[in-house]
Amino acid sequence: MEVMKNWRSDISIRCLKWQPPAPVTGKYQQPQQYDQSQRRLDPDQMPNPISVIIENQNSAGGAFITNEQGLLPPLVTTKYVVEDQGNSSPRYVRSSMYCIHATADLLKTTALSITLNASPMARTVEGEYEPPIVNFGELGAIRSNRCKAQ
């Protein structure tokens, strides 16, 4: 494998070296066999999930403040207490990725999709405040001006 630089975004991309196609003859040809060592994953290079969980508990356990810039939320398995500073707790909303490309060109090139996992009925832990409930009384719930959905 060789590392190539993308001239537009300066992102390292790993790809297999290009090999020219075999010359075509009138007979059916067997596909080329690749070396098995190229396709196998090295188990020594893969992170151990237990050590990742323990490491995250040690580094991100405790208080999680919701308005700190660039701070990734703790793993789901980590025990933490949320200090609500205006943004949603990761117990209620989690994203599939937290670093999103800034340009439409990069988004289109990578074709990564973003998803949000919403859990509005998640339980709080001891030491956390319940999310505030707003009652607009006679006005009712806030609705979209365009489609009137909540």
MIMAR-457735 format. One line per field, with one value per residue: residue in one letter; x negated, y, z negated of N, C-alpha, C, O in turn. Coordinates in nm, 4 decimals. Each point is the difference from the previous one (the first is absolute). Last residue first. Example, Ala and Ser with C-alpha at 12.3 -4.5 7.8 and 13.67 -1.06 7.14 Angstrom:
2
r c(S	A)
n_x c(-1.2850	0.0219)
n_y c(-0.2250	-0.6828)
n_z c(-0.7080	0.0239)
ca_x c(-0.0820	0.0890)
ca_y c(0.1190	0.1190)
ca_z c(-0.0060	0.0000)
c_x c(0.0770	-0.0900)
c_y c(0.1090	0.1200)
c_z c(-0.0730	0.0000)
o_x c(-0.0509	-0.1036)
o_y c(0.1108	-0.0019)
o_z c(-0.0169	-0.0665)
//
This chain:
150
r c(Q	A	K	C	R	N	S	R	I	A	G	L	E	G	F	N	V	I	P	P	E	Y	E	G	E	V	T	R	A	M	P	S	A	N	L	T	I	S	L	A	T	T	K	L	L	D	A	T	A	H	I	C	Y	M	S	S	R	V	Y	R	P	S	S	N	G	Q	D	E	V	V	Y	K	T	T	V	L	P	P	L	L	G	Q	E	N	T	I	F	A	G	G	A	S	N	Q	N	E	I	I	V	S	I	P	N	P	M	Q	D	P	D	L	R	R	Q	S	Q	D	Y	Q	Q	P	Q	Q	Y	K	G	T	V	P	A	P	P	Q	W	K	L	C	R	I	S	I	D	S	R	W	N	K	M	V	E	M)
n_x c(4.4364	0.3874	0.2235	-0.2887	-0.3530	-0.2487	-0.1986	-0.0555	0.0966	0.4037	0.3118	0.3593	0.1875	-0.3998	-0.4922	-0.4514	-0.4493	-0.4602	-0.5558	-0.3414	-0.3601	-0.4295	-0.3661	-0.2915	0.1770	0.3195	0.3351	0.2125	0.3867	0.2553	-0.0743	-0.3672	-0.1924	-0.4785	-0.1342	-0.4540	-0.1685	-0.4488	-0.2956	-0.3184	-0.4599	-0.0255	0.3261	-0.1172	-0.3558	0.1444	0.2374	-0.2669	-0.1738	-0.0921	-0.0953	0.0227	0.2126	0.3504	0.2715	0.4255	0.4603	0.2563	0.2851	-0.4336	-0.4332	0.1228	0.0043	0.0478	-0.0414	-0.3290	0.0357	-0.2874	0.0339	-0.3469	-0.0762	-0.3472	0.0734	-0.0070	0.1225	-0.4543	-0.1688	-0.1630	-0.2265	-0.1287	-0.1891	0.2675	0.4600	0.3865	0.2581	-0.2672	-0.0227	-0.3711	-0.0333	-0.4300	-0.2105	-0.5512	0.0097	0.3071	-0.1803	-0.3282	0.2119	0.1899	-0.3295	-0.1919	0.2859	-0.0110	-0.4794	-0.2341	-0.4180	-0.3428	-0.1922	0.2225	-0.0471	0.2011	0.0390	0.0069	-0.5538	-0.2681	0.0762	-0.1667	0.1766	0.1309	0.3995	0.2719	0.1404	0.2534	0.0938	0.0141	-0.1244	-0.4398	-0.3399	-0.2859	-0.0478	-0.1202	-0.1658	-0.0324	-0.1883	0.1075	0.2116	0.0808	0.2400	-0.1709	0.0780	-0.0377	0.0328	0.3174	-0.0356	-0.3211	-0.0628	-0.3303	-0.1675	-0.3343	0.0845	-0.1799)
n_y c(2.0394	0.1491	0.1763	0.2371	0.5046	0.2011	-0.3405	-0.0483	-0.1770	0.0505	0.1670	0.3080	0.1098	-0.1323	-0.0303	-0.4052	-0.4409	-0.1939	-0.2633	-0.3492	-0.1719	-0.1763	-0.2100	-0.2333	-0.6212	-0.1479	-0.1701	-0.1091	0.0075	-0.0213	0.2583	-0.2165	-0.0573	0.1076	0.0859	0.0739	0.0328	-0.1873	0.0623	-0.0685	0.3593	0.4906	0.4713	0.4200	0.4423	0.5060	0.4605	0.3341	0.0886	-0.5808	-0.2728	-0.3842	-0.1555	-0.5842	-0.3477	0.2767	0.1459	0.1953	-0.1036	-0.0153	0.4109	0.6082	0.5434	0.5410	0.3914	-0.0803	-0.5307	-0.5130	-0.5977	-0.4914	-0.6117	-0.4617	-0.3723	-0.3001	0.2566	0.3381	0.4667	0.4512	0.4748	0.5145	0.4301	0.5360	0.0792	0.0940	-0.4423	-0.2715	-0.3931	-0.3031	-0.4735	-0.2886	-0.1569	-0.2802	-0.5790	-0.3887	-0.2322	-0.4781	-0.5390	-0.2695	-0.2735	-0.5453	-0.4715	-0.2057	-0.1458	0.0056	-0.0412	-0.0816	-0.5701	-0.4157	-0.0285	-0.2338	-0.0156	-0.0924	-0.0512	-0.5312	-0.4340	0.0055	-0.1405	-0.0639	0.0121	-0.2551	-0.1945	-0.1329	-0.2180	0.1476	0.1020	0.4371	0.4151	0.1761	0.3262	0.4037	0.3073	0.3361	0.3404	0.0421	0.2085	0.2342	0.4036	0.5547	0.5150	0.5619	0.5018	0.2133	0.0055	-0.4366	-0.6068	-0.4874	-0.5231	-0.4915	-0.5959	-0.5774)
n_z c(-1.4722	0.5193	0.3879	0.5033	0.0590	-0.4859	-0.4980	-0.5463	-0.5710	-0.3894	-0.3642	-0.1420	-0.5639	-0.4412	-0.1289	-0.3039	-0.0039	-0.3556	0.0048	-0.2782	-0.3621	-0.2611	-0.3824	-0.2525	-0.0208	0.4059	0.4164	0.5032	0.4332	0.4283	0.5430	0.4794	0.6389	0.3443	0.6083	0.4063	0.5777	0.3651	0.5022	0.3980	0.2223	0.3360	-0.1091	-0.3808	0.1026	0.2439	-0.2682	-0.4589	-0.4138	-0.3055	-0.4621	-0.4532	-0.3991	0.1260	-0.0616	-0.3944	-0.3461	-0.5114	-0.3725	-0.4023	-0.0167	-0.1752	0.0826	-0.0792	-0.1769	-0.4931	-0.4482	-0.0995	-0.2094	-0.0472	0.0265	0.1377	0.4771	0.3694	0.5344	0.2464	0.1070	0.2008	0.1378	0.2177	0.1897	-0.2343	-0.3433	-0.3153	-0.3621	-0.5381	-0.4537	-0.4116	-0.2258	0.2442	0.3790	-0.0019	-0.1507	0.3077	0.4977	0.0579	0.0163	0.4731	0.3816	-0.0350	0.1905	0.5470	0.3651	0.5436	0.3797	0.3079	-0.0432	0.3757	0.6319	0.5302	0.5767	0.4626	0.2500	0.0146	0.4105	0.6104	0.5031	0.5572	0.4436	0.4141	0.4754	0.4680	0.5593	0.5372	0.4340	-0.1365	-0.1860	-0.5023	-0.4345	-0.3413	-0.4118	-0.4277	-0.4707	-0.5602	-0.4564	-0.4849	-0.3782	-0.1542	-0.3304	0.1218	0.0538	0.4805	0.6193	0.2620	-0.1863	-0.0040	-0.2509	-0.0443	0.0002	-0.0494)
ca_x c(-0.0676	-0.0359	0.0780	0.0867	0.0205	0.0824	-0.0663	0.0166	-0.0602	-0.1383	-0.0263	-0.0660	0.0975	0.1383	0.0346	0.1439	0.0537	0.1241	0.1136	0.0131	0.0942	0.1311	0.0383	-0.0859	-0.0046	-0.0651	-0.1143	0.0014	-0.1149	0.0442	0.0599	0.0621	0.0724	0.0756	0.0187	0.1265	0.0063	0.1307	0.0320	0.1315	-0.0060	-0.1094	0.0375	0.1136	-0.0514	-0.0826	0.0892	0.0401	0.0506	-0.0723	0.0693	-0.0852	-0.0077	-0.1338	-0.0868	-0.0244	-0.1370	-0.0313	0.1206	0.0991	-0.0158	-0.0830	0.0611	0.0047	0.0775	-0.0323	0.0709	0.0265	0.0073	0.1082	-0.0274	0.0847	-0.0680	-0.0320	0.1257	0.0639	-0.0490	0.0724	0.0811	-0.0037	-0.0893	-0.0282	-0.1421	-0.0290	0.0545	0.0621	-0.0041	0.0901	0.0173	0.0952	0.1220	-0.0224	-0.1006	0.0543	0.0979	-0.0717	-0.0666	0.1048	0.0555	-0.0957	0.0007	0.1156	0.0753	0.0127	0.1387	0.0256	-0.0786	0.0686	-0.0960	-0.0181	0.0258	0.1418	0.0514	-0.0475	0.0890	-0.0690	-0.0809	0.0026	-0.1294	-0.0386	0.0254	-0.1164	0.0316	0.0386	0.1300	-0.0098	0.1186	0.0409	-0.0675	0.0765	0.0667	-0.0658	0.0729	-0.0667	-0.0858	0.0589	-0.0703	0.0906	-0.0677	0.0388	-0.1147	0.0344	0.0985	-0.0477	0.1033	0.0582	0.0034	0.0771	-0.0772	0.0840)
ca_y c(0.0293	-0.1193	-0.0102	-0.1192	-0.0487	0.0955	0.0553	-0.0700	0.0765	-0.0337	-0.1378	0.0001	0.0217	0.0317	0.1260	0.0018	0.1329	-0.0173	0.0884	0.1043	-0.0426	0.0624	0.0747	0.1169	0.0809	-0.0673	0.0739	0.0306	-0.0547	-0.0500	0.1054	-0.0775	0.0771	-0.0956	0.0380	-0.0378	0.0336	0.0466	-0.0459	-0.0653	-0.1083	-0.0919	-0.0796	-0.0843	-0.1101	-0.0849	-0.0938	0.0365	0.1363	0.0779	0.0024	0.0850	0.1301	0.0587	-0.1054	0.0090	-0.0368	0.0048	0.0265	-0.1035	-0.1153	-0.1048	-0.1256	-0.1000	0.0464	0.1403	0.0606	0.1353	0.1113	0.0881	0.1428	0.0610	0.0793	-0.0844	-0.0384	-0.1182	-0.1299	-0.0560	-0.1153	-0.1099	-0.1080	-0.0171	0.0121	0.1102	-0.0091	0.1312	0.0340	0.1029	0.1180	-0.0210	0.0784	0.1338	0.0756	0.0221	0.1073	0.1249	0.0385	0.0367	0.1280	0.1046	0.0140	0.0774	-0.0907	0.0331	0.0314	0.1399	0.0807	0.0122	-0.0361	0.1007	-0.0372	0.0102	0.1338	0.0903	-0.0020	-0.0545	0.0953	-0.0240	-0.0049	0.1274	0.0009	0.0018	0.0507	-0.0961	-0.0587	-0.0983	-0.0795	0.0070	-0.1035	-0.1223	-0.0008	-0.0992	-0.0359	0.0447	-0.1007	-0.0723	-0.1248	-0.1048	-0.1223	-0.1120	-0.0369	0.0089	0.1020	0.1354	0.0584	0.1243	0.1072	0.1146	0.1226	0.1185)
ca_z c(-0.1269	-0.0771	-0.1245	0.0113	0.1354	0.0758	0.1172	0.1270	0.1087	0.0342	0.0397	0.1307	0.1072	-0.0350	0.0629	0.0249	0.0279	0.0762	-0.0296	0.1021	0.1036	-0.0011	0.1202	0.0148	-0.1209	-0.1131	-0.0523	-0.1438	-0.0738	-0.1297	-0.0820	-0.1078	-0.1005	-0.0787	-0.1387	-0.0618	-0.1423	-0.0456	-0.1351	-0.0025	-0.0990	0.0294	0.1167	-0.0378	-0.0819	0.0858	0.0678	0.1353	0.0101	0.0999	0.1277	0.0832	-0.0650	0.0123	0.0517	0.1432	0.0387	0.1434	0.0783	-0.0341	0.0885	-0.0597	-0.0418	0.1064	0.1146	0.0244	0.1123	-0.0470	0.0947	-0.0417	-0.0044	-0.1026	-0.1021	-0.1153	-0.0647	0.0576	-0.0457	-0.1142	0.0408	-0.0965	0.0414	0.1423	0.0301	0.0915	0.1356	0.0174	0.1422	0.0523	-0.0848	-0.1088	0.0213	0.0545	-0.0753	-0.1339	0.0088	0.0262	-0.1253	-0.0962	0.0453	-0.0372	-0.1458	-0.0458	-0.0859	-0.1424	-0.0335	0.0294	-0.0926	-0.1286	-0.1024	-0.1024	-0.1383	-0.0334	0.0276	-0.1043	-0.1160	-0.1150	-0.0745	-0.1437	-0.0666	-0.0607	-0.1436	-0.0878	-0.1331	-0.1033	0.0280	0.1072	0.0298	0.1408	0.0781	0.0235	0.1302	0.0846	0.1209	0.1215	0.0608	0.1114	0.0240	0.0452	0.0414	-0.0841	-0.0817	-0.1410	-0.0366	0.0271	0.0830	-0.0490	0.0994	-0.0467	0.0072	0.0000)
c_x c(-0.1447	-0.0700	-0.0267	0.0855	0.1011	0.0369	0.0932	-0.0762	0.0090	-0.0503	-0.1470	-0.0226	-0.0625	0.0916	0.1472	0.0346	0.1479	0.0628	0.1198	0.1217	0.0057	0.0860	0.1379	0.0301	-0.1012	-0.0015	-0.0593	-0.1242	0.0065	-0.1150	0.0437	0.0663	0.0674	0.0648	0.0859	0.0021	0.1374	-0.0074	0.1362	0.0315	0.1289	-0.0020	-0.1071	0.0391	0.1119	-0.0550	-0.0783	0.0883	0.0500	0.0675	-0.0776	0.0567	-0.0934	0.0039	-0.1404	-0.0917	-0.0104	-0.1467	-0.0253	0.1253	0.0942	-0.0170	-0.1028	0.0549	0.0063	0.0682	-0.0314	0.0593	0.0279	-0.0037	0.1245	-0.0403	0.1007	-0.0640	-0.0276	0.1273	0.0711	-0.0597	0.0728	0.0915	-0.0078	-0.0945	-0.0251	-0.1480	-0.0391	0.0403	0.0772	-0.0226	0.0972	0.0077	0.1036	0.1268	-0.0146	-0.0972	0.0620	0.0958	-0.0716	-0.0628	0.1064	0.0495	-0.0956	0.0022	0.1191	0.0846	0.0105	0.1421	0.0231	-0.0769	0.0665	-0.1000	-0.0226	0.0293	0.1429	0.0492	-0.0451	0.0913	-0.0624	-0.0923	0.0186	-0.1345	-0.0362	0.0450	-0.1255	0.0332	0.0499	0.1382	-0.0305	0.1137	0.0455	-0.0791	0.0759	0.0723	-0.0824	0.0785	-0.0652	-0.1000	0.0698	-0.0828	0.1026	-0.0727	0.0362	-0.1130	0.0158	0.0976	-0.0362	0.1047	0.0638	-0.0095	0.0904	-0.0879)
c_y c(-0.0331	0.0420	-0.1286	-0.0243	-0.1145	-0.0539	0.0962	0.0709	-0.0829	0.0886	-0.0200	-0.1414	-0.0061	0.0095	0.0362	0.1373	-0.0132	0.1382	-0.0286	0.0874	0.1087	-0.0613	0.0612	0.0818	0.1136	0.0950	-0.0796	0.0792	0.0443	-0.0611	-0.0462	0.0982	-0.0939	0.0783	-0.1057	0.0517	-0.0395	0.0288	0.0549	-0.0603	-0.0799	-0.1181	-0.1047	-0.0923	-0.0939	-0.1200	-0.0957	-0.1084	0.0363	0.1352	0.0891	-0.0068	0.0958	0.1415	0.0523	-0.1125	0.0031	-0.0356	-0.0005	0.0158	-0.1152	-0.1138	-0.0962	-0.1309	-0.0974	0.0492	0.1482	0.0761	0.1288	0.1209	0.0744	0.1466	0.0574	0.0760	-0.0798	-0.0319	-0.1139	-0.1334	-0.0563	-0.1126	-0.1176	-0.1177	-0.0330	0.0166	0.1133	0.0136	0.1293	0.0212	0.0962	0.1238	-0.0204	0.0847	0.1430	0.0846	0.0304	0.1175	0.1331	0.0478	0.0488	0.1382	0.1110	0.0208	0.0779	-0.1038	0.0308	0.0430	0.1499	0.0848	0.0176	-0.0517	0.1169	-0.0293	0.0164	0.1430	0.0982	0.0107	-0.0712	0.1009	-0.0195	-0.0154	0.1382	0.0023	-0.0069	0.0723	-0.0927	-0.0584	-0.0936	-0.0964	0.0104	-0.0978	-0.1299	-0.0021	-0.0997	-0.0506	0.0569	-0.1021	-0.0727	-0.1242	-0.1060	-0.1228	-0.1093	-0.0371	0.0162	0.1076	0.1467	0.0488	0.1226	0.1092	0.1136	0.1240)
c_z c(0.0089	-0.1279	-0.0788	-0.1230	0.0037	0.1361	0.0717	0.1099	0.1276	0.1143	0.0351	0.0524	0.1396	0.1199	-0.0201	0.0557	0.0318	0.0141	0.0902	-0.0295	0.1064	0.1098	-0.0189	0.1238	0.0186	-0.1189	-0.1157	-0.0383	-0.1456	-0.0812	-0.1387	-0.0965	-0.0990	-0.1135	-0.0665	-0.1428	-0.0513	-0.1490	-0.0406	-0.1362	-0.0073	-0.0955	0.0303	0.1148	-0.0441	-0.0780	0.0882	0.0610	0.1388	0.0194	0.0961	0.1410	0.0727	-0.0541	0.0256	0.0442	0.1507	0.0192	0.1506	0.0873	-0.0353	0.1000	-0.0592	-0.0556	0.1159	0.1272	0.0079	0.1171	-0.0740	0.0913	-0.0460	-0.0136	-0.0982	-0.1154	-0.1275	-0.0784	0.0724	-0.0416	-0.1210	0.0476	-0.0943	0.0236	0.1467	0.0319	0.0936	0.1465	0.0171	0.1490	0.0634	-0.0871	-0.1093	0.0071	0.0509	-0.0823	-0.1354	0.0072	0.0166	-0.1300	-0.0981	0.0439	-0.0428	-0.1513	-0.0561	-0.0734	-0.1490	-0.0367	0.0212	-0.1004	-0.1361	-0.1027	-0.0940	-0.1460	-0.0501	0.0232	-0.1080	-0.1231	-0.1187	-0.0682	-0.1492	-0.0716	-0.0541	-0.1447	-0.0864	-0.1305	-0.1098	0.0201	0.1167	0.0286	0.1451	0.0860	0.0194	0.1340	0.0799	0.1202	0.1245	0.0524	0.1137	0.0262	0.0355	0.0506	-0.1011	-0.0940	-0.1491	-0.0440	0.0203	0.0991	-0.0635	0.1046	-0.0438	0.0000)
o_x c(-0.0735	-0.0570	0.0799	0.0798	0.0954	0.1059	0.1187	-0.0301	-0.0326	0.0782	-0.0843	-0.0051	0.0673	0.0097	0.0479	-0.0124	0.0396	0.0185	-0.0151	0.1027	-0.0162	-0.0504	0.0832	-0.0569	-0.1129	0.0299	0.0660	-0.1084	0.0467	0.0244	0.0179	-0.0551	0.0691	-0.0680	0.1025	-0.1045	0.1018	-0.0765	0.0299	0.0620	-0.0032	-0.0170	0.0325	0.0280	-0.0183	0.0021	0.0405	-0.0117	0.0787	0.1224	-0.0468	-0.0121	-0.0068	0.1012	-0.0948	-0.0813	0.0949	-0.0879	0.0851	0.0695	0.0165	0.0929	-0.1153	-0.0036	0.0966	-0.0489	0.0310	-0.0730	0.0922	-0.1050	0.1109	-0.1147	0.1075	-0.0157	0.0778	0.0173	0.1090	-0.0623	-0.0559	0.1202	-0.0794	-0.1005	0.0426	-0.0376	0.0242	-0.0822	0.1207	-0.1138	0.1053	-0.0905	0.1054	-0.0076	-0.0191	0.0418	0.0281	-0.0298	0.0065	0.0420	0.0052	-0.0262	0.0340	0.0432	-0.0210	0.0958	-0.0597	0.0311	-0.0267	0.0601	0.0293	-0.0012	-0.0868	0.1115	0.0396	0.0088	0.0835	0.0544	0.0517	-0.1144	0.0887	-0.0328	-0.0974	0.0992	-0.0702	-0.0442	0.1174	0.0944	-0.0485	0.0032	0.1145	-0.0854	-0.0417	0.1230	-0.1209	0.0491	0.0582	-0.1208	0.1221	-0.1014	0.0953	-0.0030	-0.0464	0.0169	0.0284	-0.0400	-0.0150	-0.0243	0.0838	-0.1089	0.1204	-0.1104)
o_y c(0.0179	0.1089	-0.0369	-0.0938	0.0043	0.0328	-0.0285	0.1190	-0.1187	0.0486	0.0857	-0.0215	-0.0381	-0.0937	0.0991	0.1005	-0.0821	0.0718	-0.0309	-0.0495	0.1177	-0.0384	-0.0531	0.1078	-0.0225	0.1186	-0.0853	-0.0209	0.1094	-0.0772	0.0826	0.0270	-0.0941	0.0409	-0.0420	0.0192	0.0234	-0.0623	0.1174	-0.1060	-0.1180	-0.1140	-0.1130	-0.1180	-0.1217	-0.1127	-0.1148	-0.1180	0.0936	0.0117	0.1071	-0.1023	0.1175	0.0695	-0.0785	-0.0488	-0.0332	0.0587	-0.0458	-0.0980	-0.0929	-0.0290	-0.0053	-0.0233	0.0033	0.0921	0.0762	0.0433	0.0079	0.0615	-0.0531	0.0308	0.0455	-0.0551	0.0069	0.0443	0.0185	-0.0687	-0.0022	0.0202	-0.0910	-0.0137	-0.1046	0.1024	-0.0119	-0.0206	0.0048	0.0063	-0.0406	0.0834	0.0635	0.1215	0.0919	0.0894	0.1160	0.1070	0.0855	0.1018	0.1188	0.0993	0.0810	0.1050	0.1030	-0.0546	-0.0699	0.1190	0.0801	0.0583	0.1131	-0.1183	0.0840	0.0259	0.1108	0.0776	0.0517	0.1070	-0.1006	0.0189	0.0593	-0.1078	0.0599	0.0640	-0.1011	0.1125	-0.0368	0.0409	0.0426	-0.1116	0.0368	0.0393	-0.1040	-0.0017	0.0155	-0.1128	0.0839	0.0123	-0.0157	0.0067	-0.0224	-0.0253	0.0027	0.0095	0.1105	0.1143	0.0728	0.0040	-0.0128	0.0372	-0.0027	0.0005)
o_z c(-0.0971	-0.0079	-0.0860	-0.0018	0.0775	0.0536	0.0159	-0.0093	0.0006	0.0817	-0.0267	0.1211	0.0958	0.0792	0.0551	-0.0700	0.0828	-0.0983	0.1182	-0.0466	-0.0322	0.1056	-0.0736	0.0176	0.0436	0.0140	-0.0593	0.0545	-0.0316	-0.0928	-0.0895	-0.1067	0.0392	-0.0941	0.0538	-0.0622	0.0652	-0.0735	0.0220	-0.0089	-0.0348	0.0431	0.0364	-0.0210	-0.0040	0.0494	0.0184	-0.0330	0.0143	-0.0056	-0.0387	0.0674	-0.0361	0.0085	0.0038	-0.0785	0.0710	-0.0631	0.0762	0.0268	0.0791	0.0754	0.0428	-0.1208	0.0762	0.0654	-0.0916	0.0892	-0.0812	0.0181	0.0040	-0.0324	0.0391	-0.1089	-0.0952	-0.1135	0.0542	0.0809	-0.1096	0.0173	0.0237	-0.0696	0.0489	0.0570	0.1201	0.0892	-0.0234	0.0464	0.0490	0.0017	0.0031	-0.0177	-0.0797	-0.0735	-0.0303	-0.0530	-0.0883	-0.0550	-0.0316	-0.0679	-0.0863	-0.0475	-0.0641	0.0549	-0.0819	0.0049	-0.0895	-0.0902	-0.0386	-0.0340	0.0238	-0.0454	-0.0362	-0.0952	-0.0742	-0.0272	-0.0487	0.0414	-0.0613	-0.0496	0.0455	-0.0348	0.0000	-0.0234	0.0018	-0.0677	0.1048	-0.0519	0.0265	0.0795	-0.0510	0.0037	0.0174	0.0006	0.0687	-0.0202	-0.0007	0.0695	-0.0746	0.1205	-0.1140	-0.1216	-0.0461	-0.0221	-0.0980	0.1206	-0.0892	0.0436	0.0256	-0.0544)
//
